[in-house]
């Protein structure tokens, strides 16, 4: 069992949203910040602080946080061990480029030690810039250098970042429709999204035809797809709608890439650091990738991004890939503390146990509310795909559910092709009582959405 943090409040919203103090900061933000900001548009709060699984806004409203900084805060807000580690390191040095330091060595040894035994001795690590997109960019660059090839294969629904290079590997068309001269040579193939089969097949006739299609195209001399420098894949698509790959699909993709001598990059930016119940999601799929990209939670709340890769790919010369903030000592110290806490407190067991409780509760809600479609995910990376309800589209239903839950004190994000998937990324230390509280709030929110669909709008924040 995980250690209990000292403060365990309950969610409570005592003002309209936004409250008056939050509104002042939101108005200021509207005047000075980029129009690209997203979260405050649909979650209108200004944050005062947080503890454990809860977030408090400036107006005293308390929210059960199932966003966790988009998965960055794996142990919740202000975990005492992570805070203490960062404080200690701050007194030593915060930033040292790529010089070796005790903090960096401990971080490196712990991280490589979390790989499957068969991978440890042949794995090298490269420290990238602070974001997951930096890691993806480095991974692709590494594979292009090693193979001498230039093309990359990605999958429908994948998300790998929003930089000029990584957005080219991302499936979402809307984010790149107005951008020219993106990374060339990217080909997209079907992903095992069985709830909406990309090939239009019934589940009982699947036979992993999406992977077979990839195999056919690579083997076909007239298929039009050159042998790529890499295949990049999420094992649970996050932004794409919390879609776990079928095990058979992942195994088949690994077999295909190995047969064609194509490095397989697994994007563990969101699934890594225990989110799915194992330290890396690929451990549950019986495969060994050539390159692993990790970020988000990796730095214990501080920016960090790495690639872990088979040493046979290490063809870089000195300075071939750099980044000023690849030496974030605070992230190394807090990240090492994260790994220690996960092992010490049995956090992965908690992810499996509480994740199963949440899944069971979501399935029970689905039996009562037909507009809750497929419940899916691994560990504490869960999603519910919403369907249309009456005249309301699935996207409208999802927006109404999020709003109704927020007004009751539960914070979560939407994802998926039509932003119609409720995505839950709670802290990995989430307790059973907190899971029950979240399900209680979701149940009340579902009841409101169902009632309002029958009777029409009844006021309140939309």
C-alpha positions in Angstrom: 0.0 0.0 0.0 1.1 3.6 -0.6 1.9 5.9 2.2 -0.9 8.4 2.9 -0.1 12.0 2.4 -1.0 14.3 5.4 -3.9 16.2 3.8 -6.9 14.4 2.3 -9.7 16.9 1.8 -12.8 16.3 -0.1 -13.8 18.1 -3.3 -16.0 21.1 -2.6 -17.0 23.9 -5.0 -18.4 26.8 -3.0 -18.6 29.6 -5.7 -19.7 29.9 -9.3 -16.9 29.1 -11.7 -14.9 31.1 -12.1 -15.0 32.6 -8.7 -14.2 36.3 -8.3 -10.5 36.0 -7.5 -9.9 33.4 -10.3 -11.8 35.7 -12.7 -9.3 38.5 -12.1 -6.3 36.3 -13.1 -8.2 34.8 -16.0 -9.0 38.2 -17.3 -5.4 39.3 -17.0 -4.3 36.1 -18.8 -6.7 36.9 -21.6 -5.1 40.3 -22.1 -1.4 39.2 -22.1 -1.1 35.5 -23.0 -1.2 33.8 -26.3 -4.5 32.7 -27.8 -3.1 29.2 -27.9 -3.8 28.6 -24.2 -6.2 25.8 -23.7 -7.0 24.5 -20.2 -8.4 27.7 -18.6 -10.8 28.1 -21.4 -12.8 25.0 -20.3 -11.6 24.8 -16.7 -12.0 28.4 -15.6 -9.9 28.4 -12.4 -6.8 30.1 -11.1 -4.7 27.8 -9.0 -3.7 28.6 -5.5 -2.0 25.3 -4.6 -2.4 21.6 -4.2 -1.9 18.6 -1.9 -1.9 15.0 -2.9 -4.8 14.3 -5.3 -6.5 17.7 -4.7 -6.1 21.1 -6.2 -7.4 24.4 -4.7 -8.2 27.6 -6.6 -7.9 31.1 -5.4 -11.6 31.2 -4.3 -11.2 28.2 -2.0 -12.8 25.6 -4.3 -11.2 22.2 -3.9 -11.0 19.8 -6.9 -10.2 16.1 -7.1 -7.5 16.3 -9.8 -7.8 13.7 -12.5 -5.5 15.7 -14.8 -2.3 15.7 -12.7 -0.6 18.3 -14.9 -1.3 16.1 -18.0 0.4 13.2 -16.2 3.4 15.1 -15.0 2.5 14.9 -11.3 2.6 11.1 -10.9 2.6 11.2 -7.1 0.1 14.1 -6.9 0.7 17.7 -5.8 3.7 18.5 -3.5 4.7 15.0 -2.5 7.0 15.6 0.5 9.8 13.3 -0.7 10.0 14.9 -4.1 9.8 18.4 -2.7 12.6 17.6 -0.2 14.8 16.1 -2.9 14.5 19.2 -5.1 15.2 21.5 -2.2 18.4 19.6 -1.3 19.6 19.8 -4.9 18.8 23.5 -5.2 21.4 24.1 -2.5 24.0 22.3 -4.6 23.4 23.3 -8.2 20.3 23.5 -10.5 21.8 23.2 -13.9 25.0 21.7 -15.3 24.6 21.0 -19.1 25.8 17.4 -19.7 28.5 17.3 -17.1 28.3 14.1 -14.9 27.1 14.7 -11.4 26.1 12.5 -8.5 22.4 13.4 -9.0 22.6 12.6 -12.7 24.3 9.3 -12.0 21.8 8.2 -9.4 18.9 9.1 -11.8 20.6 7.2 -14.7 21.4 4.1 -12.7 17.9 3.9 -11.2 16.2 4.5 -14.6 18.2 1.9 -16.5 17.7 -0.5 -13.6 14.0 -0.3 -14.2 14.3 -1.8 -17.7 13.8 -5.5 -18.2 17.0 -7.3 -17.3 17.6 -8.4 -20.9 17.8 -4.7 -22.0 19.9 -3.1 -19.4 23.4 -4.0 -20.5 22.8 -2.9 -24.1 20.9 0.4 -23.4 22.3 3.8 -23.7 20.6 7.0 -22.5 20.6 10.5 -24.0 19.3 13.5 -22.2 17.2 15.8 -24.4 15.6 19.1 -23.9 12.8 19.5 -21.4 9.8 18.1 -23.2 8.5 14.9 -24.7 8.5 16.4 -28.1 12.3 17.0 -27.7 12.6 13.3 -27.0 10.7 12.3 -30.0 12.7 14.6 -32.2 15.9 13.1 -30.8 14.7 9.6 -31.3 13.8 10.1 -34.9 17.2 11.9 -35.5 19.0 9.0 -33.9 17.3 6.5 -36.1 17.9 8.5 -39.3 21.6 8.8 -38.4 21.9 5.0 -37.7 20.0 3.8 -40.7 20.8 6.4 -43.3 17.2 6.4 -44.2 14.8 9.4 -44.0 11.2 8.3 -43.8 9.1 7.6 -40.7 6.0 5.5 -40.2 3.4 6.7 -37.6 -0.1 5.7 -36.8 -3.6 7.1 -37.1 -4.6 8.8 -33.8 -1.0 9.1 -32.6 0.2 12.2 -30.8 3.9 12.9 -30.4 4.2 16.7 -29.9 3.4 20.0 -31.4 6.8 21.2 -32.7 7.4 21.6 -36.4 8.9 18.1 -36.6 6.7 16.2 -34.1 3.4 17.6 -35.3 4.2 16.0 -38.7 4.2 12.6 -36.8 0.9 13.4 -35.1 -2.4 12.3 -36.6 -4.6 15.3 -35.8 -5.0 17.2 -39.0 -6.5 20.3 -37.5 -3.3 21.1 -35.8 -1.3 21.3 -39.0 -3.7 22.3 -41.7 -2.2 25.8 -41.9 1.4 24.8 -41.6 3.7 24.3 -44.6 7.0 22.5 -45.0 6.6 20.1 -42.1 8.9 17.1 -41.7 8.6 15.2 -45.0 8.5 11.5 -45.5 5.9 10.6 -42.9 3.4 7.8 -43.7 0.4 7.0 -41.5 -1.0 3.5 -41.0 -4.0 2.1 -39.1 -3.8 1.6 -35.3 -5.7 -1.1 -33.4 -8.7 1.1 -32.5 -11.2 -1.8 -32.3 -14.1 0.3 -31.0 -13.9 2.2 -34.3 -12.1 -0.3 -36.5 -10.1 1.7 -39.1 -10.7 -0.9 -41.7 -14.5 -1.1 -41.0 -14.4 -4.7 -39.8 -16.4 -6.4 -37.1 -14.5 -7.3 -34.0 -14.9 -11.1 -34.6 -13.3 -10.8 -38.0 -10.4 -8.6 -37.0 -7.3 -10.9 -37.2 -5.2 -7.8 -36.6 -5.7 -6.7 -40.2 -4.4 -3.2 -39.4 -1.0 -4.8 -38.7 -1.3 -7.0 -41.7 -1.9 -3.9 -43.8 1.4 -2.5 -42.6 3.2 -5.7 -43.4 1.7 -5.9 -46.8 2.8 -2.4 -47.7 6.3 -2.9 -46.6 6.6 -6.2 -48.5 5.0 -4.9 -51.6 7.6 -3.7 -54.2 4.8 -1.5 -55.7 3.4 -0.4 -52.4 4.8 3.1 -52.6 6.2 3.1 -49.1 10.0 3.1 -48.7 11.7 1.2 -45.9 11.7 3.9 -43.2 14.3 5.0 -40.7 11.8 4.2 -37.8 8.3 3.3 -36.8 7.0 5.4 -33.9 4.1 4.1 -31.8 2.2 4.7 -28.5 1.1 1.6 -26.8 -1.8 3.5 -25.3 -2.7 6.5 -27.4 -3.4 9.4 -25.0 -4.5 12.4 -27.0 -6.0 10.0 -29.5 -8.6 8.8 -26.9 -6.9 6.5 -24.4 -6.7 3.6 -26.8 -4.5 0.7 -25.7 -3.0 -1.3 -28.5 -4.1 -4.9 -28.7 -1.3 -7.1 -27.5 -1.4 -9.0 -30.8 -1.1 -5.7 -32.7 2.0 -4.6 -30.8 3.6 -8.0 -31.1 3.0 -8.0 -34.8 4.4 -4.5 -35.3 7.5 -5.5 -33.4 7.9 -8.6 -35.5 7.4 -6.7 -38.8 9.9 -4.0 -37.8 12.5 -6.5 -36.8 12.1 -8.5 -40.0 12.7 -5.3 -42.0 15.5 -4.0 -39.8 13.4 -0.9 -38.9 14.1 0.6 -35.4 10.9 0.7 -33.3 10.4 3.9 -31.2 7.9 3.5 -28.4 6.6 6.8 -27.1 6.2 6.4 -23.4 5.9 10.1 -22.7 2.5 9.6 -21.1 2.5 5.9 -20.4 5.9 5.8 -18.6 6.8 6.1 -15.0 4.2 3.6 -13.8 1.1 5.2 -15.3 -0.2 1.9 -16.7 0.8 -0.4 -13.8 4.3 -1.3 -15.0 7.1 1.2 -15.1 6.9 1.2 -18.9 3.8 0.1 -20.8 5.8 -2.0 -23.3 6.5 -4.4 -20.4 2.8 -5.5 -20.6 3.1 -6.3 -24.3 5.9 -8.8 -24.4 8.1 -6.6 -26.7 11.4 -4.9 -26.5 11.6 -1.6 -28.5 14.8 -0.2 -30.0 14.2 3.3 -28.6 12.1 4.5 -25.6 11.1 8.1 -25.2 10.2 9.2 -21.6 9.3 12.6 -20.2 6.3 14.1 -18.3 6.4 12.5 -14.9 10.1 11.4 -15.3 11.5 14.5 -13.5 9.3 14.3 -10.5 7.4 17.5 -11.4 10.5 19.1 -13.1 11.1 19.2 -16.9 13.1 16.2 -18.1 13.2 14.2 -21.3 15.3 11.2 -22.3 15.7 8.5 -24.9 16.8 5.0 -23.9 18.1 3.1 -26.9 19.9 0.1 -28.1 23.6 0.9 -28.3 23.9 -0.4 -31.9 22.1 2.8 -32.9 24.6 5.0 -31.2 26.3 6.5 -34.3 26.2 10.2 -33.2 29.4 12.2 -33.1 30.0 14.6 -30.2 27.6 17.5 -30.3 25.3 15.8 -32.8 22.3 16.4 -30.6 22.4 18.9 -27.8 20.0 21.0 -25.7 20.7 23.6 -23.1 18.3 22.2 -20.4 19.4 18.6 -20.7 21.2 19.0 -17.4 18.3 19.8 -15.1 19.7 18.7 -11.8 16.4 19.4 -10.0 14.7 17.0 -12.3 17.4 14.4 -11.7 17.1 14.6 -7.9 13.3 14.7 -7.9 13.1 12.0 -10.6 15.4 9.7 -8.6 13.2 10.3 -5.5 10.1 9.4 -7.6 11.6 6.1 -8.6 12.5 5.4 -4.9 9.0 6.2 -3.7 7.4 4.1 -6.4 9.4 1.1 -5.3 9.3 1.7 -1.6 5.6 2.4 -1.3 4.3 -0.2 -3.7 2.9 2.4 -6.0 2.6 0.1 -9.0 0.5 -2.3 -7.0 -1.7 0.7 -6.1 -2.0 1.6 -9.8 -3.3 -1.8 -10.6 -5.6 -2.2 -7.7 -7.2 1.3 -7.7 -7.2 1.3 -11.5 -9.3 -1.8 -11.4 -11.7 -0.2 -8.9 -12.1 2.8 -11.1 -12.7 0.6 -14.2 -15.3 -1.4 -12.4 -17.1 1.7 -11.3 -17.0 3.2 -14.8 -18.5 0.0 -16.2 -21.2 0.1 -13.6 -22.0 3.7 -14.6 -22.1 2.6 -18.3 -24.7 0.1 -17.4 -26.9 2.9 -16.1 -26.1 5.6 -18.7 -26.0 4.3 -22.3 -24.3 7.5 -23.6 -21.1 6.1 -21.9 -19.6 4.0 -24.6 -16.4 2.0 -24.3 -14.5 2.0 -21.1 -10.8 1.4 -21.7 -7.2 2.0 -20.7 -4.5 0.5 -18.5 -3.8 1.1 -14.8 -4.6 4.7 -14.0 -4.7 5.8 -17.6 -8.4 5.4 -18.3 -10.9 6.8 -20.7 -14.6 6.6 -21.5 -15.8 7.3 -25.1 -19.0 9.2 -25.0 -21.8 8.7 -27.6 -24.5 11.0 -29.0 -27.5 11.6 -26.7 -30.7 12.7 -28.3 -29.9 15.8 -30.5 -26.5 16.2 -28.7 -23.4 15.1 -30.5 -20.9 12.9 -28.7 -18.6 16.0 -28.4 -21.4 18.0 -26.8 -22.2 15.2 -24.4 -18.5 15.1 -23.4 -18.4 18.8 -22.8 -21.5 18.8 -20.7 -20.2 15.9 -18.6 -16.9 17.6 -18.0 -18.7 20.8 -17.0 -21.1 19.0 -14.7 -18.2 17.1 -13.0 -16.1 20.3 -12.6 -19.0 22.1 -10.8 -19.0 19.2 -8.4 -15.3 19.2 -7.9 -13.8 16.7 -10.3 -11.2 17.9 -12.9 -10.4 15.9 -16.0 -9.6 16.5 -19.7 -11.2 15.4 -23.0 -9.4 13.6 -25.8 -10.2 11.5 -28.9 -11.0 12.1 -32.5 -14.0 14.4 -31.7 -12.9 15.4 -28.1 -15.5 12.9 -27.0 -13.5 10.8 -24.6 -13.3 11.6 -20.9 -9.7 11.0 -20.0 -8.6 10.2 -16.5 -5.0 10.7 -15.3 -5.2 10.7 -11.5 -2.1 10.6 -9.3 -0.7 7.1 -9.1 -1.1 7.3 -5.3 -4.9 7.7 -5.6 -6.6 6.1 -2.7 -9.6 3.8 -2.7 -11.7 6.5 -1.0 -10.7 9.1 -3.5 -11.6 6.7 -6.4 -15.0 6.2 -4.8 -15.4 10.0 -4.4 -14.6 10.5 -8.1 -17.1 7.8 -9.1 -19.8 9.5 -6.9 -19.2 12.8 -8.6 -19.2 11.2 -12.1 -22.4 9.5 -11.3 -24.1 12.7 -10.3 -22.7 14.4 -13.4 -24.0 11.6 -15.6 -27.4 12.0 -14.0 -27.4 15.7 -14.8 -26.4 15.2 -18.4 -29.1 12.6 -18.8 -31.8 14.7 -17.2 -30.8 17.9 -19.1 -31.0 15.9 -22.4 -34.6 15.0 -21.6 -35.7 18.4 -20.2 -33.3 20.9 -22.0 -30.9 23.4 -20.4 -31.4 24.3 -16.8 -28.9 27.0 -16.2 -25.4 26.7 -14.7 -22.0 27.0 -16.3 -21.7 25.3 -19.6 
